[in-house]
């Protein structure tokens, strides 16, 4: 590991996010193993939440699939998820989760898509995470769409 990767690893242990990630992966009945660059790879996640091809908690990268198949389909995915592990450091650990959810809500409001204007997904690279960009729509259009979906 490089010095920055060691720093990230230590920081995410200290802030509790990697320990929490290992608990989440264990609760999801994942097969957990050491990965590259100080990361942990957890595959076979059995819960339907969060809805994602992969997600990161601290330095733990989790998928319902098998990591080799995910990386074959999305060659830049490990780098994308590793970027999220850095975001845990910057956010001080678990505060990343509500900040991410708020950013996801903002993205849905502005584009109708959970990732397109999510600052964390954009920083990690939309395409690398398997996401498409979407145009920003006027707030009035977003509010009408939100209100009409609530009426249904």
Secondary structure, 3 states (H helix, E strand, C coil): CCHHHHHHHHHHHHCCHHHHHHHHHHHCCCEEEECHHHCEEEECCCCCCCCCCCEEECCEEEECCCHHHHHHHCCCHHHHHHHHHHHHHHCCCCHHHHHHHHHHHHHHHHHCCCCCCCHHHHHHCCHHHCCCCCCCCCHHHHHHHHHHHHHC
